Amino acid sequence: MNALGPNDLPNRLGSVFVISAPSGAGKTTLIQKLRASVRGLAFSVSYSTRPPRAGEKNGREYFFVSAEEFKRRKAQGEFVEWARVHSHYYGTSWRKLREAQEAGHDILLDIDVQGHRKLRRRIPETVSIFVLPPSFAVLERRLRDRHEDAPDVIAERLAMSRKEVAHWKEYDYLIVNDRLSVAAEALRNIVLASRLRRQCQERRIEDIIGTFIGG
């Protein structure tokens, strides 16, 4: 069911949504389900220095750039946030985020805890969600069952997950991805409710309040 798109709430400031999670928590699947069930939610395409994986296209999953180009863009202040993760750099365009917000469009970012912290300093009204697996053992099993990474890469991801989950208190919302359908519905509800926040609707409400003044 596609519910409550931005056009249903005219003259509003777009929201910025951040979703973070340790690798293997199911974040990518949840984002796919969210975008299929909620209208008007654009996905922010980050810049990355990692090589494309099979099936990925430049400009869809990431803007794939060299380390040299990334550093040049960073030096020019193009990124609202950037981070180094698993030996690669990732960054989010500052200009594209603000343009989307001013146009009343909501935008979704898939970034790690480092990026979230930097983004929150620049855009305090960001709505942030952290996705957790039911346990460390479940996370390890999911990573191994994917058969995508070598054992040393899995060990690195698991070590990183211990550091990432320590930041859970920095987020507005927490979702435990135990049952996918329940977690997906929780994520959808967060987005829909956030669109009704006062700061998102001030432009629209001011127009309505104006009709009550001087009558």
Summary of the structure (lengths in Angstrom):
residues: 215
radius of gyration: 18.5
end to end distance: 40.7
largest distance: 71.5
contacts: 654
relative contact order: 0.21
helix: 46%
strand: 21%
